[in-house]
Amino acid sequence: VASNAFVATTLAAAVASILWPSLEWILHGKPTVLGFCSGIVAGLVAITPAAGFVGSGAAVAIGALGTAVSFFAAMRLKHILKYDDALDTFGVHGVAGTVGTILTAIFATSMINPNIQANLGGLIGNGLWVEQAKAMGITIAIALVGTLAATAITKAVLGLRPDSEDEVAGMDYLDHGEVGYRYEEN
C-alpha cells in the first residue's frame, strides 16, 4: 500500500506539473514557473486523500482533474466571484482537495488497499462517497469557522488592509524599516 501511495503521489504531481503550464500556454500564450509549481501543488493536494486507495490510472485522472478545476478556480473563478486570494490558497488547496476527496470515492478499490470494505470501493454505487462527503463537509465547516475567527481577530487587532497611501509608499519600509525594492530613474 505504501509503495502504491508513493507511485500514485508521484504520478499525480507529474501530470499536474505538465497540465497547469500547458493550460497557461494554450490560454495565455506562455507557460510560467509559478504555473508549474502551482500545478505540482494542485496535483499533490488532489491525490492526498486517495494515494493509498487508487491505482496508477486513477492517480493520473485525479491529478489531471484536480489541476484542471484548480486552474479554473485560480485563474477565472477568483475574478468572477471577486474574492481576494493573492496566493490562490482556495483556488489550489481548497478546490484540489475537494476534487480529490470526491474522486477518492469514485476510484478507491480494495484491489489496491485490502482494508477497504468490498462494498465501499469502486464507482458511485458504493457508500464511500457518503463518508467522503461527510468528511468534506466537516473540513469545510472547520476551515470556514477558523477563517472567520482569525479574520475577526486580525481585523480587531491590526485591521485587514493598510491605508492606500501606505500601500503605495511600500509596506516593506513601513512595517520593517527596510526598502525591499528600489526604483531608480535613468
ABEGO torsion letter per residue (X at the ends): XAAAAAAAAAAAAAAAAAAAAAAAAAAAGBBBAAAAAAAAAAAAAAAAAAAAABBAAAAAAAAAAAAAAAAAAAAAAAAAAGBBBAAGAAAAAAAAAAAAAAAAAAABBAAABAABBAAABEBAABAAAAAAAAAAAAAAAAAAAAAAAAAAAAAAAAEABBBAAAAAAEAAAAAAGBBABBBBBX
